[in-house]
């Protein structure tokens, strides 16, 4: 948001669910979830996923550590 620079994006995981839905999963530290840059990247990823008929999820690392999310 501060620099308005276009950057490459590499998600943490891309998975295909049993129903055929492709899901992009990004894991972030709990302290980074509300970061302005992280939110901007999430908005861009959400838009890209929606236009590509995919689903996007950002998960806090604490959720991954406590349960079997993926």
LINHU-V812135 format. One record per backbone hydrogen bond with DSSP energy under -0.5 kcal/mol. CO is the residue of the C=O (numbers start at 1). NH is the residue of the N-H. Records with the same first field share a line. If there is no record, write none. Layout:
BEGIN
CO->NH + NH
END
This chain:
BEGIN
13->25
15->17 + 23
17->20
21->17 + 23
22->55
23->15 + 25
24->57
25->12 + 13
26->59
28->61
29->32 + 33
30->33
32->35
35->39
36->40
37->41
38->42
39->43
40->44
41->45
42->46
43->47
44->48
45->49
46->50
47->51
48->52
49->54
50->53
55->24
57->26 + 59
59->28
60->63 + 64
61->65
62->66
63->67
67->69
END
